[in-house]
Amino acid sequence: MTSTASDREKKKVLFLCTNNSARSQMAEGLLRAMYPDRYEAYSAGVAATSLDPRAVRAMSEVGIDISAQRSKSSQEFQDKIFDLAFTVCDRAKQACPICSTELQLCSQSPRAKEVIHRSFADPAAAAGSEEEQLDAFRRVRDEMKDWITQTFGR
């Protein structure tokens, strides 16, 4: 008898960025919406700030509501073990507080069976008009959607 996705335990995935305000939040929302039967999505920041309203707006344009999500510090997940953890910005990779599950002494940070880096441009750094700034969020959202399809859709 073969098992189906509903028979298996969902894989736990953490997206980590610097402030958990945009990129990691959008990745969490995308994975949750695209593959809800296969993955449990989480996001966190090296330091938590607040959810960027432009990220909320860009996501709502594709029918995904992340407005109830909140910015979280990676320390909130220090007792959790993830199947996969992704740093989605270079600064988070450098300050990455994710420990390999092989490190038994790591008690202040979340742990993951596998840590992967995939950097996306910071849409919050975009200059220009409100529409030009929102376009930066849309570009990152669309890049993330394609990447999530390629990475998790198999």
N, C-alpha and C positions, 0 to 999 in steps of 0.2 A: 504494500500500500504506500503510495507516495503522499508526502505531506504537502499541504498548501500553505500559502502565506499566512492564513489565519491560524494554522496549526503551529506555526513557529513563533518563537518569541521575537518581537521587533528588535532590531538593532538600535542601540542608543548612539546618537550622533551629536557631538558638540561643535558649534561654530564659535570661534574665538577671534575677537578683534580688540583694538585698543580700548574703546569706550563703550562697546555694545550699544551703539546709538543708531547705526545704519546698516553697514554691510552684514554683520553677523545676524542682525535682526531680520533682514530681508532673506538671507539664506535659510534661517530657521523657518520663516513663514512659507517660503517656496517648498522646502522639503516636506514640511507638514502637509501642505496642500496637494503636492504632486504624488506623494507615495505614503499616504497615511496608514496603509495596511502593512507596510514593511519597515518603517523607521519611526523612532521617537526622536524628535528634533528638539535641541536646546541651543541656547546661545548665551554667551557671557563676554565680559570684557576684562582686560587687565585691571582697569578701574572703571566702575560703573558711573554713568552720567545720566542721560535721559534719552528717551526715544525721539529721534529726529522726525518732526512732522512731515518733512519732505519724503522720507522713506515710507511713512504711512500712506501718503498720497500716491506715490509711485506704485506701491503695491495694490492699493485699492483700484487703480486703473486697470489692473489685470484680474480683478475679482478676488483678491486676497486681502483679508482684513487682519492687520497686525496691531491695530490700535489698542488692544487689551494686553499686548506684550509689554514688559517693562525691562529697563536696563538692569543687568545683574553683574555682580563681580564674580570672577572665577572661584573665589573662595566659598561662594554659596554651594559649590559642587565638590568641595574637598573630600566628601565621603562617598562620592559616586564614581563608578568605573564605567567608562564609555567604550563602546566597540571601536568607534572612530572619532577622532578629533581633528578638526581642520582649523588652521590659522588662516584667516582670509585677508590679512594685511601684514606688511613687512615688520612694522613695529611690534605687533603681537608675536610674530615669530621670534624676534630678538629677545623679547621679555617673556617668552612663552612659559606660563606657569603650569603646563600640562606635563605630568610625569608618566613615564612608561609604567605599565602594570608590573614590570619586573622590579621596580624600585620600591622596596618594602618600607623604606624610611621616609618616604614622601607623604607627609600628613597635612600640609598646608594648601595643597592644590589638587584639582581633579586628576584622575589617572585615566589613561586610555590604552587600549590594546595596540592601536596604531595611530600615529600622529602624522598628518600630511599638511604641507603648506601649499596654498594656492592664493596668490595675491591678486586683489582687485583694486582699482584706483579708488581713492577716497572721494566720493561724490560730495561730501560736506566741504571739501576744499575748493569746489568750483566757484569761480567768480562770475560776475555778470548779472543780468536781470534775473528776476524770480523764475522766469520760464527757462532761461539758460541753465540755471542751477538745477531745476527740476529735470531738465534733459540729461544732466549728469547722473542723477539718480535712476532715470529710466534706462540709460546705457548700462549701468552696473547691474540693475535688476535683470535686464535681458541677457547679459553675459553670464550672470549667475544661473539663470534658468537653463540656458544651453549647457553650462558646465554640470549642473545637477542632473539633467537628462542623461548626459554622457557618463557621468560617474555613478549614479544611483539607479539608472533605468535598466540596467542589464538584468 
